[in-house]
Amino acid sequence: MTVLLVFVGAVVGAPLRYLTDRFVQAHHHGGFPWGTFTVNLVGSLVLGSLAGAGSTLPGTVSILVGTGFCGALTTYSTFGYETVRLLERRAYGLAVANVVLSVAAGVGAAALGYAVVGSLV
């Protein structure tokens, strides 16, 4: 059952990641990887929200949404790859901005989700 829940979440998360990335990048020109930044930010917010809900949610929801959906939606490997590509192009400012903004915004989004949902349950 657990594997099926992860699979179902990933079936939704993976295409959503691709479509979101393409949509966001099509509307933002320049070298910054806004698409990856967006999906990672959304995934951090969702995971923080799940953590904020704590034990009020059934474990199946955490598996489906946290592991399956967010695991397929977010992407550390693409974040790393895009940062290296920025460095290779000598876009050092964008590379540093990508790392700093992605980490800070991701932690901030997770904390926000945790705080908001935690205060509601």
Residue pairs with C-beta under 8 A, 6 or more apart in sequence:
1 60
2 63
5 60
5 63
5 64
5 67
5 68
6 63
6 64
6 67
6 68
6 71
7 68
8 64
8 68
9 63
9 64
9 65
9 67
9 68
9 69
9 70
9 71
9 72
10 68
10 69
10 71
10 72
11 68
11 72
12 68
12 69
12 72
13 68
13 69
13 70
13 71
13 72
13 73
14 72
14 73
16 39
16 73
17 39
17 72
17 73
17 74
17 75
20 35
20 38
20 39
20 42
21 35
21 36
21 38
21 39
22 35
23 35
24 34
24 35
24 38
25 33
25 34
25 35
28 34
28 35
31 86
31 89
31 91
31 94
32 94
32 97
32 98
33 78
33 79
33 82
33 86
33 98
36 75
36 78
36 79
36 82
36 102
37 98
37 101
37 102
37 105
39 73
39 74
39 75
40 74
40 75
40 76
40 79
40 102
40 106
41 102
41 105
41 106
41 109
42 73
42 109
43 70
43 73
43 74
44 74
44 105
44 106
44 107
44 109
44 110
44 113
45 109
45 110
45 112
45 113
46 65
46 66
46 69
46 70
46 73
46 113
47 66
47 70
47 110
47 113
48 109
48 110
48 111
48 112
48 113
48 114
48 117
49 113
49 114
49 116
49 117
50 57
50 61
50 62
50 65
50 66
50 113
50 117
51 110
51 113
51 114
52 113
52 114
52 115
52 116
52 117
52 118
52 119
52 121
53 117
53 118
53 121
54 118
54 121
56 121
79 98
79 102
82 98
83 95
83 98
83 99
86 92
86 94
86 95
86 98
87 95
